């Protein structure tokens, strides 16, 4: 039982250290900026859609 767990942990370590290609700092920064930009754009679009929907609903159902 413990042999299987030990072998599994060794295989995981070997794959992470020797077989995985990690991004460089520049690639990671670029990817983070792309995600941040996309998130901000989506947030603005949702805000605009919400504002338009609120305006339309207030025109249909006045207080």
ChimeraX commands (.cxc) that place a marker at each C-alpha (Angstrom):
marker #1 position 0.00,0.00,0.00 radius 0.5
marker #1 position 2.65,2.53,1.02 radius 0.5
marker #1 position 4.85,1.41,-1.89 radius 0.5
marker #1 position 2.13,2.40,-4.37 radius 0.5
marker #1 position 1.74,5.81,-2.74 radius 0.5
marker #1 position 5.52,6.34,-2.71 radius 0.5
marker #1 position 5.83,5.33,-6.37 radius 0.5
marker #1 position 2.94,7.63,-7.28 radius 0.5
marker #1 position 4.57,10.57,-5.48 radius 0.5
marker #1 position 7.90,9.88,-7.18 radius 0.5
marker #1 position 6.22,9.71,-10.60 radius 0.5
marker #1 position 4.39,13.00,-9.95 radius 0.5
marker #1 position 7.60,14.70,-8.85 radius 0.5
marker #1 position 9.48,13.35,-11.88 radius 0.5
marker #1 position 6.81,14.64,-14.24 radius 0.5
marker #1 position 6.68,18.08,-12.63 radius 0.5
marker #1 position 10.45,18.52,-12.55 radius 0.5
marker #1 position 11.55,16.92,-15.82 radius 0.5
marker #1 position 8.60,16.73,-18.22 radius 0.5
marker #1 position 6.63,19.91,-17.57 radius 0.5
marker #1 position 7.52,23.07,-19.48 radius 0.5
marker #1 position 7.01,26.06,-17.21 radius 0.5
marker #1 position 6.34,29.53,-18.69 radius 0.5
marker #1 position 8.94,32.22,-18.46 radius 0.5
marker #1 position 8.31,35.33,-16.38 radius 0.5
marker #1 position 7.59,37.36,-19.52 radius 0.5
marker #1 position 5.09,34.79,-20.82 radius 0.5
marker #1 position 3.39,34.64,-17.44 radius 0.5
marker #1 position 3.15,38.44,-17.22 radius 0.5
marker #1 position 1.75,38.64,-20.75 radius 0.5
marker #1 position -0.85,35.96,-20.03 radius 0.5
marker #1 position -1.87,37.70,-16.81 radius 0.5
marker #1 position -2.33,41.00,-18.66 radius 0.5
marker #1 position -4.46,39.31,-21.32 radius 0.5
marker #1 position -6.69,37.76,-18.64 radius 0.5
marker #1 position -6.94,41.08,-16.77 radius 0.5
marker #1 position -7.84,42.98,-19.95 radius 0.5
marker #1 position -10.45,40.42,-20.99 radius 0.5
marker #1 position -11.96,40.45,-17.50 radius 0.5
marker #1 position -12.24,44.24,-17.50 radius 0.5
marker #1 position -13.79,44.28,-20.98 radius 0.5
marker #1 position -16.35,41.63,-19.99 radius 0.5
marker #1 position -17.17,43.55,-16.80 radius 0.5
marker #1 position -17.76,46.76,-18.77 radius 0.5
marker #1 position -19.96,44.94,-21.31 radius 0.5
marker #1 position -22.04,43.38,-18.52 radius 0.5
marker #1 position -22.37,46.78,-16.81 radius 0.5
marker #1 position -23.57,48.39,-20.05 radius 0.5
marker #1 position -26.04,45.57,-20.70 radius 0.5
marker #1 position -27.36,45.88,-17.14 radius 0.5
marker #1 position -27.77,49.65,-17.49 radius 0.5
marker #1 position -29.63,49.29,-20.79 radius 0.5
marker #1 position -31.86,46.58,-19.34 radius 0.5
marker #1 position -32.60,48.71,-16.27 radius 0.5
marker #1 position -33.47,51.69,-18.52 radius 0.5
marker #1 position -35.78,49.59,-20.71 radius 0.5
marker #1 position -37.50,48.01,-17.71 radius 0.5
marker #1 position -38.01,51.40,-16.04 radius 0.5
marker #1 position -39.56,52.67,-19.30 radius 0.5
marker #1 position -41.92,49.69,-19.44 radius 0.5
marker #1 position -42.73,49.60,-15.72 radius 0.5
marker #1 position -42.58,53.18,-14.39 radius 0.5
marker #1 position -42.65,53.70,-10.64 radius 0.5
marker link #1:1,2 radius 0.2
marker link #1:2,3 radius 0.2
marker link #1:3,4 radius 0.2
marker link #1:4,5 radius 0.2
marker link #1:5,6 radius 0.2
marker link #1:6,7 radius 0.2
marker link #1:7,8 radius 0.2
marker link #1:8,9 radius 0.2
marker link #1:9,10 radius 0.2
marker link #1:10,11 radius 0.2
marker link #1:11,12 radius 0.2
marker link #1:12,13 radius 0.2
marker link #1:13,14 radius 0.2
marker link #1:14,15 radius 0.2
marker link #1:15,16 radius 0.2
marker link #1:16,17 radius 0.2
marker link #1:17,18 radius 0.2
marker link #1:18,19 radius 0.2
marker link #1:19,20 radius 0.2
marker link #1:20,21 radius 0.2
marker link #1:21,22 radius 0.2
marker link #1:22,23 radius 0.2
marker link #1:23,24 radius 0.2
marker link #1:24,25 radius 0.2
marker link #1:25,26 radius 0.2
marker link #1:26,27 radius 0.2
marker link #1:27,28 radius 0.2
marker link #1:28,29 radius 0.2
marker link #1:29,30 radius 0.2
marker link #1:30,31 radius 0.2
marker link #1:31,32 radius 0.2
marker link #1:32,33 radius 0.2
marker link #1:33,34 radius 0.2
marker link #1:34,35 radius 0.2
marker link #1:35,36 radius 0.2
marker link #1:36,37 radius 0.2
marker link #1:37,38 radius 0.2
marker link #1:38,39 radius 0.2
marker link #1:39,40 radius 0.2
marker link #1:40,41 radius 0.2
marker link #1:41,42 radius 0.2
marker link #1:42,43 radius 0.2
marker link #1:43,44 radius 0.2
marker link #1:44,45 radius 0.2
marker link #1:45,46 radius 0.2
marker link #1:46,47 radius 0.2
marker link #1:47,48 radius 0.2
marker link #1:48,49 radius 0.2
marker link #1:49,50 radius 0.2
marker link #1:50,51 radius 0.2
marker link #1:51,52 radius 0.2
marker link #1:52,53 radius 0.2
marker link #1:53,54 radius 0.2
marker link #1:54,55 radius 0.2
marker link #1:55,56 radius 0.2
marker link #1:56,57 radius 0.2
marker link #1:57,58 radius 0.2
marker link #1:58,59 radius 0.2
marker link #1:59,60 radius 0.2
marker link #1:60,61 radius 0.2
marker link #1:61,62 radius 0.2
marker link #1:62,63 radius 0.2
view
